Amino acid sequence: MKVRANVVTELVTDERVVAVFDREGAAKERTTMHALLWNCATEHFRSKEYLLSAEMFEKSMLYVPHGMENRILRAKGYRVLCLCYLGLLQLDRAEEYINEAEKLEPNIASSFLKFKIFLQKNDHDRAIAQMQAMPSCLDFTTDFISLSAHEAVACRCLPVATASLSQLLNFYSSGKSMPTNEVVVFRTLVTILSQEPANETDVLRYMKQARSRLSEIGPDLFFGKCEVGRREKNWFAGNAWNSGVRTGQEKNYELSAEFFKLASEFFGVVGDGETEGNDVMVCKSIIMAVSAIIAGEKHRKCTLLETEVRHAIDLLGRAGKILMSVSGSIRQIDDQTAAIEPNFFFMYTWCSFDLFSRLSDLSAQQLSLVKTFASSKSCNPKHLLHIGLEASQGPRSNPEVCTFALNTCLASLLASPSPDYQTVALVLRKLISVSTIYKRDTEDDSITEIYKQAYRIMVGLREGEYPIEEAKWLAMTAWNRAALPVKMGEIESAKKWMNIGMELATKVPGMHTYKSCMEDYLAGFEKKFCGQDSGKSRTQAVS
């Protein structure tokens, strides 16, 4: 075949043959020769023999006169030559031919071929500029922008693909009738952008744009109806949730909060055939959003503005209404059993507690909030311990909440068949510390009661079951509390604390020497002050 093609090429390029067909009155013969060469070139092109095809197309151009009436035919020839050299990956040669075609007939086909060449050259900027110029062509249709996006995806030129899809979205907002649903373009755009972690900001921007369009035209027009609409809605909601989780794990809390807020909005959409949104996921998304806001504040080491705090509280108010209506219950959603997990109730309580502490008009609600949580089935001792510790420290501490949370935590721990005495010891130590700091009174009955409770807990335990170092701390701090009453001459108070310290020391392995010293000191103390005591009892039971 190649030999025959060479023979044909030599024949049709012979100057004498060309001259014969170029004479006056030979127009019909020229047309026939052009058609013959064109058809041969087309057959080679279909066989992907692009070099032979290009040679044939080039020779066919010899039989097309240069007059104005033939410019469209010559432009067509240049375009097919461009395609041949694209197939041969001779991109500069292909660009030369398409430039010639565009001079003769500027149309969308030439514009699109230039776009393909820039894509093949990996020249993203020129490809995007060429795509954006396509609408200026008189024969433009939006299909060419869609085709540009497909070509860019096939070439893995993701910036060009996203620019093409973004351009396509402009036609939807202008009200132009489009063959593809707008939601499909948004979904494709978000999918492409999500392939690169660095594109999270753009993903958020387009998802917000999708949310705006949803508000403008309504869920039925945007997502579609019936099962298709539900799938599209769930895709956007789920994608926003996953992006929120991912950016949160990357400590990009600002983006994470925005994604979770978007997720709550998508989950809350009521589509065709639905009576309500997915309230459970709306609630979870809001709680996650506010958690991200607070985490972002700590990560950046800054302070939220009052307006930001109140906005977060408003968000939690919406979540709280949902939470109280479904917490502890099980609801049937889309044939799947769904409920709000206990951890979300804790997160809601913790976030609300944190935010309430920042506003003077809401700080009083903290105790009520924690009591509500403590009475729920979602509450466990670890949650209460966390709240108690948080409430005990920092400039926004709340000793009343701290004491309630730790006491409730302690009661829950001790009610367990196998109490965690390490945590019990931590709670007791914290209760004593908080009471000491905020009561500022060594004679306070509540502090005495905590030490007595610690003694009662240790009674009957196996040696070492209660943390030894914590037990030593209890014994020593109780004994040391007698120092101030001694200085102040408050004999009974001093003896009370010495006795409590001694009794606790009897329950601590390795404190026998300390206990002997304590007994000796107490005996000497009583002897010295026996006249003042007027024969009162030597010891005070710790029970």
VENJODA-V396644 format. One record per pair of residues at least 12 apart in sequence whose ideal C-beta (glycine too) atoms are under 7 Angstrom apart, sorted by sequence separation. I is the first residue (numbers start at 0). J is the second residue. D is the distance in Angstrom with one decimal. If there is no record, write none. Layout:
i: {I:I}
j: {J:J}
d: {D:D}
//
This chain:
i: {20:40:43:81:84:97:114:117:148:151:243:246:434:481:484:525:60:63:189:192:326:352:355:457:501:504:130:218:266:267:325:387:390:409:40:81:97:114:148:243:266:431:434:481:39:40:60:80:81:97:113:114:147:148:168:189:242:243:352:480:481:501:59:130:167:188:189:322:351:352:369:387:409:500:501:263:266:326:386:387:408:431:478:36:40:77:78:81:97:110:144:148:239:243:292:430:477:478:56:77:164:185:348:453:497:501:263:348:383:387:405:36:37:77:78:94:110:144:145:239:240:262:263:289:322:427:477:478:36:56:57:77:93:110:144:164:165:239:450:477:56:164:185:348:383:384:405:497:11:259:263:289:322:383:405:33:36:74:90:107:110:141:209:236:239:288:289:427:474:477:53:56:161:450:259:260:319:344:380:383:402:33:74:90:107:141:206:236:259:285:318:474:32:33:53:73:74:78:85:90:106:126:161:235:236:285:473:474:52:53:78:81:85:107:160:161:181:344:369:380:402:106:107:111:118:127:130:256:259:285:286:315:345:365:380:401:29:70:71:114:118:123:126:130:206:232:285:344:366:370:423:470:474:49:70:78:85:145:157:352:366:369:373:115:123:127:131:256:315:365:369:398:107:118:123:130:141:232:255:256:282:315:341:349:470:471:474:49:50:157:345:349:366:470:49:118:232:357:384:391:490:44:47:152:182:252:256:282:356:398:441:471:478:502:181:182:202:281:282:467:498:118:182:229:356:388:424:428:467:490:498:20:228:252:253:312:380:384:387:391:424:441:490:499:180:199:228:252:278:311:441:498:17:236:240:243:247:420:428:495:420:421:424:463:494:8:12:225:252:279:308:420:462:4:11:199:224:225:278:186:222:250:327:454:12:182:189:308:326:327:450:454:457:1:4:8:11:218:308:327:442:203:210:219:279:326:199:218:219:279:200:203:207:210:199:203:206:213:277:283:290:282:286:293:279:279:279:283:286:290:293:286:289:286:454:455:451:451}
j: {32:52:55:93:96:109:126:129:160:163:255:258:446:493:496:537:73:76:202:205:339:365:368:470:514:517:144:232:280:281:339:401:404:423:55:96:112:129:163:258:281:446:449:496:55:56:76:96:97:113:129:130:163:164:184:205:258:259:368:496:497:517:76:147:184:205:206:339:368:369:386:404:426:517:518:281:284:344:404:405:426:449:496:55:59:96:97:100:116:129:163:167:258:262:311:449:496:497:76:97:184:205:368:473:517:521:284:369:404:408:426:58:59:99:100:116:132:166:167:261:262:284:285:311:344:449:499:500:59:79:80:100:116:133:167:187:188:262:473:500:80:188:209:372:407:408:429:521:36:284:288:314:347:408:430:59:62:100:116:133:136:167:235:262:265:314:315:453:500:503:80:83:188:477:287:288:347:372:408:411:430:62:103:119:136:170:235:265:288:314:347:503:62:63:83:103:104:108:115:120:136:156:191:265:266:315:503:504:83:84:109:112:116:138:191:192:212:375:400:411:433:138:139:143:150:159:162:288:291:317:318:347:377:397:412:433:62:103:104:147:151:156:159:163:239:265:318:377:399:403:456:503:507:83:104:112:119:179:191:386:400:403:407:150:158:162:166:291:350:400:404:433:143:154:159:166:177:268:291:292:318:351:377:385:506:507:510:86:87:194:382:386:403:507:87:156:270:395:422:429:528:83:86:191:221:291:295:321:395:437:480:510:517:541:221:222:242:321:322:507:538:159:223:270:397:429:465:469:508:531:539:62:270:294:295:354:422:426:429:433:466:483:532:541:223:242:271:295:321:354:484:541:61:280:284:287:291:464:472:539:465:466:469:508:539:54:58:271:298:325:354:466:508:51:58:246:271:272:325:234:270:298:375:502:61:231:238:357:375:376:499:503:506:51:54:58:61:268:358:377:492:254:261:270:330:377:251:270:271:332:254:257:261:264:254:258:261:268:332:339:346:339:343:350:337:338:339:343:346:350:353:347:350:350:541:542:541:542}
d: {5.8:4.9:6.2:4.7:6.6:5.8:5.8:5.8:5.2:5.9:4.9:6.2:4.8:4.3:6.9:6.2:6.8:6.6:5.7:6.9:5.9:5.5:6.8:6.5:6.2:6.4:6.8:6.9:4.1:4.7:5.8:5.1:6.3:6.6:3.3:4.3:4.9:4.4:3.9:3.5:4.8:6.4:6.7:3.9:5.1:4.4:5.0:4.4:4.3:5.4:5.3:5.6:4.4:5.1:5.9:5.7:4.4:4.1:5.9:4.3:4.8:4.8:6.6:4.8:5.5:5.4:6.2:6.4:5.5:6.6:5.9:3.7:4.8:6.4:6.6:4.9:6.1:5.7:4.5:4.0:5.7:5.3:6.7:5.5:6.3:4.7:6.8:6.7:6.7:6.5:5.7:6.8:5.1:6.1:5.4:5.2:5.7:6.1:6.1:6.8:5.6:6.3:6.1:5.3:6.8:6.9:3.7:6.7:4.8:6.1:5.2:5.5:5.0:4.7:4.8:5.1:6.6:5.6:6.3:4.4:4.4:4.1:4.9:4.9:6.4:6.3:4.4:3.0:3.7:5.4:6.6:3.6:5.5:5.2:4.8:6.1:6.9:3.8:6.6:3.9:5.2:4.4:4.4:4.2:5.4:5.0:5.8:5.1:6.4:4.9:6.7:5.6:5.8:3.7:5.2:5.2:7.0:4.5:5.6:6.3:5.5:6.6:6.5:5.5:5.8:6.4:5.6:5.1:5.3:5.8:6.0:6.4:6.1:5.2:4.4:4.7:6.5:6.6:4.8:6.9:6.9:4.2:3.9:5.4:4.3:5.4:6.9:3.6:3.6:5.1:6.0:4.0:4.8:6.1:3.8:5.7:3.7:6.2:6.5:5.5:5.9:6.8:5.8:4.8:4.6:6.9:5.2:4.3:5.2:6.4:6.4:5.3:6.8:5.0:5.5:6.0:6.5:6.2:5.4:4.5:6.3:5.3:5.1:5.5:6.0:5.7:6.6:4.8:6.2:6.1:5.4:6.5:6.6:5.5:5.0:5.4:4.8:4.4:5.5:5.9:6.3:6.1:4.9:5.4:6.0:6.3:4.0:3.8:5.7:7.0:6.6:6.9:5.7:4.8:6.5:6.3:6.8:6.8:5.6:6.4:5.2:6.4:5.0:6.3:5.1:4.6:6.2:3.9:6.1:5.1:5.7:5.7:5.6:5.0:5.5:6.5:6.2:5.5:4.1:4.8:4.8:5.3:3.6:7.0:6.3:5.5:6.3:3.9:6.4:6.8:4.5:6.5:6.4:4.3:4.9:5.7:5.7:6.6:6.6:6.3:5.2:6.6:6.9:6.9:5.7:4.6:6.6:4.1:3.9:4.2:5.5:6.4:6.3:4.0:6.6:5.7:6.2:6.3:5.5:6.4:5.0:6.5:6.9:6.0:6.6:6.8:6.6:6.5:6.2:5.7:4.5:5.9:4.9:4.8:5.3:5.2:6.9:6.6:6.7:5.2:4.8:5.8:6.3:5.1:6.5:6.7:5.4:3.1:4.9:5.6:6.8:6.7:5.6:6.9:6.4:6.2:5.6:6.0:6.6:5.2:5.0:5.6:3.6:6.6:6.8:5.9:6.0:5.9:5.8:6.3:5.6:6.4:5.4:5.2:4.9:5.8:4.1:6.4:6.7:6.3:6.0:5.9:6.7:5.9:6.9:5.2:6.3:5.1:6.4:5.0:5.2:5.7:4.3:6.7:7.0:5.9:6.8:5.1:6.4:7.0:5.8:6.1:6.2:6.9:6.7:6.4:7.0:4.6:5.2:6.6:6.9:5.6:6.7:5.9:5.6:6.4:5.6:7.0:6.2:6.7:5.7:6.1:5.4:6.1:5.1:7.0:5.7:5.6:5.1:5.8:5.9:5.1:4.8:6.8:4.7:6.9:5.5:6.7}
//
